[in-house]
Amino acid sequence: MKIITTLAHLRSYLTTFDRPALVPTMGNLHDGHLSLVRRAKPLGDVLVTSIFVNRLQFLPHEDFDTYPRTFDADCAALQAAGCDVVFAPTEAELYPQPQSFKINPPAELTDLLEGHFRPGFFTGVCTVVMKLFACVQPRVAVFGQKDYQQLMVIRQMVQQFALPIDIIGGPTRRAADGLALSSRNNYLSAAERVEAVQLSQALQTMAGALKAGAVDVAALEQQAMAALSARGWQPDYLTLRRRADLQSPATVELATLLAQADLVLLGAAKLGQTRLIDNLEV
Ligand code: AMP
């Protein structure tokens, strides 16, 4: 496995390949990331995993400085997973001058959910992903369904810019108790780690109620938020959305969308200082 830190080296190394596959990450790799690497491996003729903690997608009060950086362990795990190239540029390499050109995704995709609670987040994500696409020129890239809205935004970006890249979504990997794996789980205390599963449980409870015929979605969402709040969480949202556009379903279309499995439950909540997100297709 090659570890490459400069764009010039990456470009010269990749010239002999026709079909690079890319898995973009911010490092601190867990089995969720590695599952994407394994998914991507057979899809290209060389597999590149990028590791770059992207300052542009963090708000000023967020955890850019403390974000876990575990480069040596990441490389060992990537090698074992069959990765061919780790692209790990410095900030000066990826952003040699202030990145004043940015990709601004449209409001209808980003004024809601994560984009609402983290203004500018998707601009930072799209800008770095576009830049990584320019560096690696992949023919296929794999992203996690754990970041459900992000996957949708990137699919739209690729479609609207006619980029010749297949975007593949990989399923969310979970710990044995059901907690979605996340680098931010590292921030949880032992007690918080036990409690953290309640986010996915809350989504499961909502899914169960819907399948049992609940039709008052607003009440369902409020109950789920109240239940987490009562346990000491600070929920941002627990909500039922259409998979197609992440908008709220109308009551009249609920039964049809449910029958077609065209709905998704999405949740984001803070437990102590740690903000967790999860989702569940229904
Ligand atoms: P990150 O390093 O958090 O930027 O994530 C890099 C990629 O890994 C993104 O496409 C995420 O959606 C994906 N990812 C993160 N957690 C998981 C998980 N538990 N299962 C599958 N993919 C994940």
Residues whose N, C-alpha, C, O or C-beta is under 5 A from the ligand:
A	BS01	AMP	P24 T25 M26 G27 G32 H33 V142 F143 G144 Q145 K146 D147 G170 P171 T172 R173 A180 L181 S182
